[in-house]
C-alpha cells in the first residue's frame, strides 16, 4: 500500500514507487532489469552513490 508522500514513476509500462523521504537519494539514478544465465535482477546506477556493491543492488550516499 502506498503512503501520501510516495512518488509513482511510470516508464515503458513499468511502475516504481519511491517513498518521499528517499526520493532525494535516488534522483538521477537509472534502474535496469537484467536477465542472464545466473538469473534476473534489478541493477541501480546511482551517480550520487559514494560506494556500491558488486551486484548493483545497493549503494551508500
C-alpha positions, 0 to 999 in steps of 0.5 A: 500500500502506498503512503501520501508522500510516495512518488509513482514513476511510470516508464515503458509500462513499468511502475516504481514507487519511491517513498518521499523521504528517499526520493532525494537519494535516488534522483538521477539514478537509472534502474535496469532489469537484467536477465542472464544465465545466473538469473534476473535482477534489478541493477541501480546506477546511482551517480550520487552513490559514494560506494556500491556493491558488486551486484548493483543492488545497493549503494551508500550516499 
